[in-house]
């Protein structure tokens, strides 16, 4: 029930009152005029009441509205978009704010090392510390190192959420992570301003250098942002755990309205709450993401959308809509389908009620026969 669109819920409630009302009206139409109007034949008014009853049947409304949404959901699925309920499809026609995760959503999530400061030791120790991490940044560091990594050389491995990695490699204490990790461990480091993600490396408590990793923007991301703005979306926002410099370069290239960088998972949720309170009227807050960190954000938004191609299972499970291909432009297609479905559903309601209203009046005055009543109902 909660996944039904408001239009479906309204029609269900409407038919609950409408049906008894028209049955009562039909009984009155059959009984009252013969008693009140001189010379009125009971058989004639009974026939009018039956015409009234046939045309007033709410089938057209109760069937056409859910079928309209089924059509929209089916149309979306043919475009590679899985919608988990008609309420989410209808909500997409009232989008006010779209919040995007950066890595793996607006960007490909394929990182490559573009710069290493501090020599080969920095890359070698960092790649050993990142030996067991599945994060794209860790994979790119290992790929850039290229040499063999001795698992036996790595001990005391600890992943620090939102910060980085701590490990002992051949007796050397290695810290590899963001600026927050350096500050947390009181390491005097040199901040790097780079258009990418910066991984700072400290060896035995002393700053050793940094590694710059860049991620490619998806080819349809910029056009998606422009198209959403043309469709009337007021606010496009990007949230990321990456450095401010990396986020800023992507935000400028894509033309998003706002971005928030260096966020931990719980800070993304807090930011989403703030954006939700800033909405206007009926406008909906939509969140788009692909990773495990995005699952709480997707669950909290009015509509959570997961990138299903390479997205994490947790994000896909938490989402209300899944884009089966990792193309942000599917979002624009989804809004178009949603709005078209809404228009068709409204046409169905107006057409059904309009035709029924005319034939009900004609039937009550004895102009419409049973044939017109059957036609009007169908």
N, C-alpha and C positions, 0 to 999 in steps of 0.2 A: 504493500500500500504506500509506503513512504517513497518508493521509487516511481510512483505514478505522477504524471505531470499535473499541475494545478487544474488545467482544463479538463483532464479526465476525472479528477476528484470532484470538480464542480458538477460535471454532467451526471456523475453517480448520485451526488446529493440532490441535484435538480430532479432526476427521474423518481427519486424516493417520494418527493412531494407532488410532482407533476402528475404521476400516474393515478393516485387516489383522487386528485382534484378533478381530472378529466372524466374519470369513471363516475364520480358524483354528479358532475355537470351533465353527462349523458343521461343518467337516471332522471334528473330534474327535467331535462329537455323532453323526455318521453312521457313523463307523468303530469307536469304542471300545465302546459298549454291546453291539453284536452279538458282539464278541469276548469280552466279560467276563460279560455277563448270560446265564445259561442260557436257551435257548429264545427269545431275542430275534431278531425277524425283521429282516434288513438293510433290506428295502423300507420297513418301518414307520419305522425310525430315519432312513433317507434322507429320507423325507417330512417327519419332524420337523425335520431339518436344513435342508431347503428352506424350511419355514415360518419357522424361526429366521432364515435368510438374508434372506428377503423383508422381514420386519418390522424387521430391524436396519439396513436401508439408511438412511444419514444424510440423505437428500434433504430431509426435513421441516426439519431443523436448518439445513442449508447453504443452503436456499432462503428459509426464512421469516425468518431474522435480517436478511440484506441487504434483503429486501423490506419488512420492518418499518421499517428506516431510510429506504428510498426513500419509503415512505408518509409518514414524518415530514418529510422534506425537501420532498416535494410539498405537504404541508399547510402548511408554512412559506411556500413560494413563493406559495400562494394568498392568504396574508396579507401579501404584499409583502415577504417576507424571503428573500433569496438565501443559501443555505448551501452552501459550497464543498466539503463533505465530511462524511461521517457522524461522524467523530471529533469534529468541532466541535459537531455537534448533541448528541452524548452528553455532551461536556464542559460544555455549558450547564446540565445537570441537577445539576452539582456546583459551582455558582458560590459562591465565598467572598468575593471582593473585586471590586467594579466601579469602574473608574477612568474618569471622564468628563473630556473636554475641555470648557471652558466655552463659548467663542464659536462659534456655529453648531451646537452639539450640544445643550446645555441651554438656550441662548439662541438667538434667531432669527438673530443675526448681522446684523441690520438696525440700524445705528447712526444716532442723530440727535443733533445738537449741542443740548445743554440749557443751556449757560452759556458765556459768553466773558468773560474778565477781561483788561483791557488795551486795549480799544477795537478799532476796525475794522481798524487796521494788523495786529494779531495774526492775525485771520482771513484778511486779504488775503494777507499774506506766507506764512502756513501753506498756504493753498490753492494758491499758486504752487509752493511747494516740493513739494507732494504731487501735482503735475500728472500724473505717469506711473504712480503707484501704483494697483494694483487692490485694495488692502486696503480692507475695508469702512469702517474709520475714515477713511482718506484720501477715500473717496467721499463720506462724510457731511460732511466739512469743506468739500469743493468745493461740495456741494449747499447747505450753509448760507451760503456766501459768495454764491453766485448770480450774481455778476458775470462778465464775460468774463475769461478767463485768457490772457495773452499768452505763448505758448510761447517766443518769441524773447527774452523778458526773463529766462528761466531758464537759467543755465549752471552748470557744475561740480556737477551733480546726483550725489549719492552716497547710496545706501541702506546704512545700518549695521544689520546683522541684530540683532534683539533690542533695539535702541536707538531708531532713528528715521531721520530724513532730514537731510542737510546739502545746502544749495544756495546759489548766489548769485543773488539776484533784484534786477534793476536796480542792481547794484553793492553790494547789502546782503547780508552773510553771514547766512543764515537757518538756524537749527537748530530742528527740530520733532520732539519725541519724548518718551520717558518720563523719569523722574527719573534713571535711570542715564546717559542721554545728557548731562544737565546736569552730573552729577558727573564724568563722563569728560572733559568739556570745561572743568572747573573754573569753572562759572558759578554765581554766588551767586543761587539761586532761592528762591522762597517755596513750600514744599510745600502742596498743596491737599488737603483731606480732603473728597472728594466721592463720592457713590454712583454711580460711573461710571468710565469710562476718562479719565484726565487726560493731555492732550498739552501739554507745556510748550514755549514758544516763546522763543527768544533771537535778538536782532538785533544783528549786529556785536559779539558777545561779551558783550552785556548782556541780562539777563532782561527780557522785555517783557510776559509774561502767560501765561495758560493757557486751554485750551479743554476743556470737559467734554463727554464723549460718552457717552450711555447706550444700552444694548442691552436689548431686551425679552426676558423669560424666556418660553420656549415654554409654551403653556397646559397641556400634559400633563406637564411636567417634574417638578413637585412630587409629583403623584400617582404617577408612575413610581418615584420614590425611596421613597415610602411603601409601594407594592406590593412592591418588591424586599425591603424590610425584613420585610414580612409573610411573604414566601416563604422567609425564612431567610438572606438575604444579610447577612453579618456586618459588612461594611465598605463604605461608599460614599464615594468620594474625588473631589474636583474639582481638576484641574490647570489653571493658566492663566498666560499671560504678562502679564495685566492687573495693575493696581495692587492693593495689599492691600485698600484701602477698597472698590473695585468688586467684588472677589472675595468679600469678607466679607458685603456686603449680599445678594449672590446666594446664597451658602452658607447664610445664616440663613433666607432666604425658602424655600429648597428643603429644608432640614433634612438636608443631607449630613453624614456623620460627621466629615469632615476636608477641608480645602482647603489648597492650596499656590499662592501667587501670585507674580508677577514672575519667572516661570521662563523661561529661554532654552530652545530646543528640546533641547539636550543635557542640560539639567538635568531636563527631563521624563522622559527615558530613565533617568537616575540615580535619580529618585524612584520610578519604576516598579520598578526592580531592588530597591530597599529594601522596597517593598510586597510584592513577590514572595517575598522571604525571610521576611516576617512571616506568611505564610499557614499554615494548620494542616491537617495530614493530606492528604486527597485534594482539598481545596478548590482551585478554579481561579481564576486572575486574568484578568479580562475588561477590555479597554480599549475605550472608545467615542470616536470622533473624526470630524472631517470635513475637516481641512485638510492641506496638504502637510507642515506641521510635525508632524502626528500620525502620519505614515506609519511612522517608526522605532518609535514607541510601540506602534502596532497590530501591527507585525511581531514585536515582542519578547514581547507578552502571550501567555498560553496560548490565548486566543481574542481576535482583533482584530475589532471591529465598526465599519464605516464607515456614516456617514449618506450614502446614495446619491443623494438628491434633489438637493441642492446641494453635495455634497461634492467635493473635489478628486480628480482621476483617480488621483493617486499614492496617496491614502488608500484608495480603492476597490480598487486593485490589490494593496496590501499587506494588506488585510483578509481574514479568513477567512469573515466573514459580512457581508452588505450589507443595510441597511434601505433599501428602495427609496423609502419615504416618510420625510420628515424628522420622524418622530414618535418620541420616546424611549420612549413606551408600547409600541411594537412589541417592545421588549426583554422586557417582561413576558410578552407573547404567546409570544415565542420560548422563554422558560424553561418556560412551561406545555406547549408542544408537545414540547419536549425531554424533560420528565419523563413525559408521557403515552406518548411513543415508547418510553422506557426500560421503562415498566411493561408495554407490549404485547410488547416483545421478550422480557422475562423470562417473561411468561405463555407465549409461544411455546416457549421452551426447556423450561420445566417441563412443559407439556402434552405436547410431543413426546416427551421422555424418559420421562415418567410412563406414557403409553399404550404406548410401545414396551416399557418394562420389564415391565409386566403381561403383555402378549401374548407376549413372549420367554419368560417363565416358563411360561405356559400352553402354549405351543408345545413347549417342551422336555419337559413332562410329558405331552404327547399330547392335551391338552384342546382347544387352539385348532387350527382347521383352516386351510387356505390362504385361505379366505374372510376369516377374522378377521385373518390376516396382511396381506392386501391392504388391508383396512379400516384397520388400525393404521398401515400405512405412509402411506396417503393422508391 
